[in-house]
């Protein structure tokens, strides 16, 4: 659909069912988080120490996520699978990627009053033919 709104008004089937294949797994190192990984919708990492991982380039995000026009966007979730409250993963900007919000994804913390769920939701928005903004939205 290219214009207009999409409405879902069927009270007996009020949700959208979509395909979710296997998650992508990024290594326990400094390898960039690729557009191909992000295209899977869920990216996991099990760091054994704090890790800093660059994103792919704006050009690759635009091409591989099929962001055809400015303001097209793609959402994905990054899950840190490290042991209870241990290692952080921090995303850093690849070429032509602007970061907005906290890019630190802490390991989950199982304590009752813990703040860390171990996952973060992001949105990638095309801002130019070769550039994107990566927002932390959850």
C-alpha positions as CSV (number, residue, x, y, z in Angstrom):
1,X,0.0,0.0,0.0
2,X,1.5,3.3,-1.0
3,X,-0.9,5.9,0.4
4,X,-3.6,6.2,2.9
5,X,-4.2,4.5,6.3
6,X,-4.5,0.9,7.1
7,X,-7.4,0.0,9.5
8,X,-7.9,-3.3,11.4
9,X,-11.4,-3.4,12.7
10,X,-12.3,-7.0,12.9
11,X,-13.0,-7.7,16.6
12,X,-12.6,-11.4,16.3
13,X,-9.1,-11.1,14.7
14,X,-7.7,-7.8,16.0
15,X,-4.0,-8.6,15.6
16,X,-1.5,-8.8,12.8
17,X,0.3,-12.1,12.3
18,X,3.6,-11.9,10.6
19,X,6.4,-14.2,9.7
20,X,9.4,-14.4,12.1
21,X,12.3,-16.6,10.9
22,X,15.3,-17.5,13.1
23,X,17.0,-14.7,14.8
24,X,20.4,-13.5,13.6
25,X,23.4,-14.0,16.0
26,X,26.3,-11.5,16.0
27,X,29.6,-12.7,17.4
28,X,31.2,-12.1,20.8
29,X,33.6,-9.6,19.4
30,X,33.7,-6.3,17.5
31,X,32.2,-7.5,14.2
32,X,29.7,-4.9,12.9
33,X,26.0,-5.6,13.2
34,X,25.1,-5.9,9.6
35,X,22.0,-4.9,7.7
36,X,21.5,-8.6,6.8
37,X,21.4,-9.4,10.5
38,X,18.9,-6.6,11.2
39,X,16.7,-7.6,8.3
40,X,15.9,-10.8,10.4
41,X,14.1,-8.6,12.9
42,X,15.8,-10.0,16.0
43,X,19.6,-9.9,16.6
44,X,21.2,-11.7,19.6
45,X,24.6,-11.6,21.1
46,X,26.2,-13.4,24.1
47,X,29.1,-11.2,25.1
48,X,31.7,-12.5,27.6
49,X,32.9,-9.0,28.3
50,X,31.6,-5.5,27.5
51,X,31.5,-5.1,23.7
52,X,31.4,-2.1,21.4
53,X,29.9,-3.0,18.0
54,X,29.6,-0.7,15.0
55,X,26.5,-0.7,12.8
56,X,26.6,-1.3,9.1
57,X,26.7,1.7,6.8
58,X,23.8,4.0,5.9
59,X,24.1,2.9,2.3
60,X,23.8,-0.8,3.2
61,X,20.8,-0.2,5.5
62,X,19.0,1.7,2.7
63,X,19.8,-1.0,0.2
64,X,19.3,-4.2,2.2
65,X,16.3,-3.0,4.3
66,X,14.6,-1.7,1.1
67,X,14.2,1.8,2.4
68,X,13.1,3.2,-0.9
69,X,12.3,6.8,0.1
70,X,13.2,9.2,2.8
71,X,11.4,8.5,6.1
72,X,10.9,4.8,5.3
73,X,11.7,2.9,8.5
74,X,12.5,-0.6,9.8
75,X,12.2,-1.8,13.4
76,X,14.3,-4.5,15.0
77,X,15.1,-5.9,18.5
78,X,18.6,-6.5,19.9
79,X,18.8,-9.1,22.7
80,X,21.8,-9.4,25.0
81,X,22.1,-13.0,26.2
82,X,25.0,-12.5,28.6
83,X,24.7,-14.0,32.1
84,X,22.8,-12.2,34.9
85,X,23.9,-8.5,34.9
86,X,27.3,-9.1,33.4
87,X,28.3,-7.7,30.0
88,X,27.0,-4.7,28.0
89,X,26.8,-4.3,24.2
90,X,27.2,-0.8,22.9
91,X,26.2,0.0,19.3
92,X,28.3,2.7,17.6
93,X,27.6,4.5,14.4
94,X,28.8,3.1,11.0
95,X,29.4,5.5,8.1
96,X,26.4,7.8,7.5
97,X,24.5,6.5,10.5
98,X,23.2,9.0,13.2
99,X,22.4,7.6,16.6
100,X,19.6,8.9,18.8
101,X,19.1,7.6,22.3
102,X,21.0,5.2,24.5
103,X,22.9,2.6,22.4
104,X,23.9,0.5,25.5
105,X,22.1,-2.8,25.8
106,X,22.9,-4.3,29.3
107,X,22.7,-7.9,30.1
108,X,19.4,-8.9,31.8
109,X,19.3,-8.7,35.5
110,X,17.1,-11.2,37.3
111,X,17.0,-9.3,40.6
112,X,13.5,-8.3,41.7
113,X,14.2,-4.6,41.5
114,X,16.4,-4.8,38.4
115,X,16.1,-2.3,35.6
116,X,17.8,-4.3,32.8
117,X,15.7,-6.5,30.6
118,X,18.5,-7.4,28.3
119,X,16.8,-6.3,25.2
120,X,16.3,-3.0,23.2
121,X,14.0,-2.0,20.4
122,X,15.4,0.2,17.6
123,X,14.0,2.0,14.5
124,X,16.1,2.8,11.5
125,X,14.8,5.7,9.4
126,X,16.1,6.7,6.0
127,X,17.2,10.3,5.9
128,X,19.0,10.4,2.5
129,X,19.9,8.0,-0.3
130,X,22.9,6.9,1.7
131,X,22.1,7.8,5.3
132,X,19.9,6.7,8.1
133,X,19.1,7.6,11.7
134,X,19.0,4.8,14.3
135,X,16.6,5.5,17.2
136,X,16.3,3.6,20.4
137,X,12.6,3.3,20.9
138,X,12.3,0.8,23.7
